[in-house]
Amino acid sequence: MKTTMSSKGQIVLPAALREQDNLEPGDEFSVERLEQGQYRLVRSRPLPNEGLVDWLLACPEKDFFVPIESESTDEL
């Protein structure tokens, strides 16, 4: 596959690659220069649950979750 660098230095990954690897806007990559004209692009993966505590602490109101009555799944 081919792609072109823009005047701003941006390179677009082809849609087929984005779909194949479930890439989304905001995903981060590291770029490594192997030698002149050769580069390696590696997707940076966040650690599992990274940001979870911050997300939970950002809850707008304490005790906002109220359990509701429902049928037990033990008998299914």
Residue pairs with C-beta under 8 A, 6 or more apart in sequence:
1 14
1 16
1 17
3 11
3 12
3 13
3 14
4 11
4 12
5 11
6 12
13 23
17 23
21 43
23 43
27 43
27 44
28 43
28 44
29 41
29 42
29 43
29 44
30 41
30 42
30 44
31 39
31 40
31 41
31 42
32 39
32 40
32 42
33 39
34 40
